[in-house]
């Protein structure tokens, strides 16, 4: 069994949508009440969880933290993990993965004009946008009416986000996909 430990319900909703599309049928996702809740509970849950798991994947937002320092902090908490594990960081937030695939956003919101944003310099390096969730709320025309909550948007876009590397501009999403493709072949 593969266990995913994620910081919030939005990430859970997104993974529940994409994992079956990648061929995963035996997995469990445990979401937490934010980044601090996840990190502070790792050393408590890892010893027993790792006895039942084939692999544990921790997925967390970078926010404004240094990626290397964040990964090292989580590795320290995973010291007593007795199974394989990976740490994947969404730069800066999960929503960067959505912004990386503007065609998927257009499928969620037909009034969204992907082409007008895809050509702008600001959207070429998605992982460097500090508040992608705020950007989505601004550029998606019916965000407030249709998707007032992040989990609802995550659940919806998971149906449409491309699993092809060239279709998404987020490098951190590519790293997650490579990990998932590798696991699905085992």
C-alpha positions as CSV (number, residue, x, y, z in Angstrom):
1,X,0.0,0.0,0.0
2,X,1.2,3.5,-0.8
3,X,0.4,6.2,1.7
4,X,0.3,9.9,0.8
5,X,0.7,12.4,3.6
6,X,-0.5,15.9,2.5
7,X,-0.9,19.2,4.2
8,X,-4.6,19.9,3.3
9,X,-7.9,18.7,1.9
10,X,-7.2,20.5,-1.5
11,X,-4.2,18.3,-2.1
12,X,-6.2,15.2,-1.1
13,X,-9.0,16.2,-3.6
14,X,-6.4,16.7,-6.4
15,X,-4.6,13.4,-5.7
16,X,-7.9,11.5,-5.5
17,X,-8.6,12.8,-9.0
18,X,-5.3,12.1,-10.7
19,X,-4.1,8.8,-9.0
20,X,-6.7,6.6,-10.6
21,X,-5.9,8.1,-14.0
22,X,-2.3,7.0,-13.4
23,X,-3.4,3.4,-12.6
24,X,-3.3,3.6,-8.8
25,X,-6.1,1.8,-7.1
26,X,-4.5,0.8,-3.8
27,X,-3.5,3.9,-1.9
28,X,-4.5,6.0,1.1
29,X,-4.3,9.7,1.5
30,X,-4.1,11.4,4.9
31,X,-4.6,15.1,4.9
32,X,-3.7,17.4,7.7
33,X,-4.8,20.8,8.9
34,X,-2.0,22.7,7.2
35,X,1.7,22.5,6.7
36,X,2.6,22.9,10.4
37,X,0.2,20.2,11.4
38,X,1.7,17.8,8.9
39,X,5.3,18.5,9.8
40,X,4.7,18.4,13.6
41,X,2.9,15.0,13.4
42,X,5.3,13.2,11.1
43,X,7.6,11.8,13.8
44,X,4.5,10.6,15.7
45,X,2.8,8.8,12.8
46,X,5.7,7.6,10.7
47,X,6.9,4.7,12.9
48,X,3.6,2.8,12.9
49,X,2.5,3.9,9.4
50,X,5.8,2.8,7.8
51,X,5.2,-0.8,9.1
52,X,2.1,-1.0,7.0
53,X,3.3,0.9,4.0
54,X,5.2,-0.2,0.9
55,X,6.0,3.5,0.3
56,X,5.1,6.9,1.9
57,X,5.0,10.0,-0.2
58,X,4.9,13.4,1.6
59,X,3.6,16.3,-0.5
60,X,3.8,19.8,0.9
61,X,3.7,23.4,-0.4
62,X,7.0,25.3,-0.4
63,X,5.2,28.6,0.4
64,X,8.1,31.0,1.1
65,X,10.5,28.5,2.6
66,X,13.8,27.4,1.2
67,X,13.1,24.1,-0.6
68,X,16.3,22.4,0.6
69,X,15.8,23.5,4.2
70,X,12.1,22.3,4.1
71,X,13.1,18.9,2.6
72,X,15.8,18.5,5.3
73,X,13.4,19.3,8.0
74,X,11.0,16.7,6.8
75,X,13.8,14.1,6.3
76,X,14.7,14.5,9.9
77,X,11.1,13.8,10.9
78,X,11.2,10.7,8.7
79,X,14.3,9.3,10.4
80,X,12.3,6.3,11.9
81,X,10.6,5.4,8.6
82,X,11.1,1.7,7.9
83,X,9.9,1.8,4.3
84,X,10.8,3.7,1.2
85,X,9.7,7.3,1.2
86,X,9.8,10.4,-1.0
87,X,9.2,14.1,-0.3
88,X,7.7,16.2,-3.1
89,X,7.3,19.9,-2.8
90,X,4.9,22.1,-4.7
91,X,6.6,25.3,-5.6
92,X,5.1,27.7,-4.2
93,X,1.7,26.1,-3.8
94,X,-0.4,23.3,-5.2
95,X,-2.2,25.9,-7.3
96,X,1.0,26.4,-9.3
97,X,0.4,22.9,-10.8
98,X,-3.0,24.2,-12.0
99,X,-1.6,27.4,-13.4
100,X,1.0,25.2,-15.3
101,X,-1.8,23.7,-17.3
102,X,-4.0,26.6,-18.5
103,X,-5.9,24.3,-20.9
104,X,-7.2,22.4,-17.9
105,X,-8.3,25.7,-16.3
106,X,-10.1,26.6,-19.5
107,X,-12.0,23.2,-19.3
108,X,-13.0,24.1,-15.7
109,X,-14.0,27.6,-16.7
110,X,-15.0,28.0,-20.4
111,X,-14.9,31.9,-20.1
112,X,-11.2,31.7,-19.2
113,X,-9.0,32.5,-22.2
114,X,-5.8,30.5,-21.8
115,X,-4.0,31.9,-24.8
116,X,-4.1,35.5,-23.4
117,X,-2.1,34.3,-20.4
118,X,0.1,31.6,-21.8
119,X,2.1,34.1,-23.9
120,X,2.8,36.5,-21.0
121,X,6.3,36.3,-19.5
122,X,4.8,36.1,-15.9
123,X,3.4,32.7,-16.7
124,X,6.4,31.1,-18.3
125,X,8.0,30.0,-15.0
126,X,5.0,29.0,-13.0
127,X,7.0,27.7,-10.0
128,X,8.2,31.3,-9.3
129,X,4.8,32.8,-8.8
130,X,4.6,33.3,-5.0
131,X,0.8,33.2,-4.6
132,X,-0.6,31.1,-7.4
133,X,-3.9,30.6,-5.5
134,X,-4.4,34.4,-5.6
135,X,-3.5,34.6,-9.3
136,X,-6.1,31.9,-10.1
137,X,-8.8,33.8,-8.1
138,X,-8.0,36.9,-10.2
139,X,-7.8,35.4,-13.7
140,X,-10.5,32.8,-13.6
141,X,-13.7,34.7,-14.5
142,X,-16.2,32.6,-12.5
143,X,-13.9,31.5,-9.7
144,X,-16.1,33.1,-6.9
145,X,-19.4,31.7,-8.3
146,X,-18.3,28.2,-9.2
147,X,-15.2,27.5,-7.1
148,X,-15.4,29.5,-3.8
149,X,-13.3,26.8,-2.2
150,X,-9.9,25.6,-3.1
151,X,-10.8,21.9,-2.6
152,X,-13.7,22.1,-5.0
153,X,-11.4,23.6,-7.7
154,X,-8.8,21.0,-7.0
155,X,-11.3,18.2,-7.4
156,X,-12.6,19.6,-10.6
157,X,-9.3,20.4,-12.3
158,X,-7.9,17.0,-11.4
159,X,-10.2,15.6,-14.1
160,X,-8.7,17.8,-16.8
161,X,-5.0,18.4,-15.9
162,X,-2.8,16.8,-18.4
163,X,-0.5,14.0,-17.3
164,X,1.8,14.7,-20.2
165,X,5.0,16.5,-19.2
166,X,5.0,19.0,-22.0
167,X,1.5,20.2,-21.2
168,X,2.4,21.6,-17.8
169,X,4.8,24.5,-17.1
170,X,5.4,23.5,-13.5
171,X,8.7,21.8,-12.9
172,X,7.6,20.7,-9.4
173,X,4.6,19.0,-11.0
174,X,6.9,17.2,-13.4
175,X,8.9,15.9,-10.5
176,X,5.7,14.6,-8.8
177,X,4.6,13.0,-12.1
178,X,7.9,11.2,-12.6
179,X,7.7,9.8,-9.1
180,X,4.1,8.6,-9.7
181,X,4.9,7.1,-13.1
182,X,7.8,5.3,-11.6
183,X,5.7,3.9,-8.7
184,X,2.9,2.9,-11.1
185,X,5.4,0.7,-13.1
186,X,6.5,-1.2,-9.9
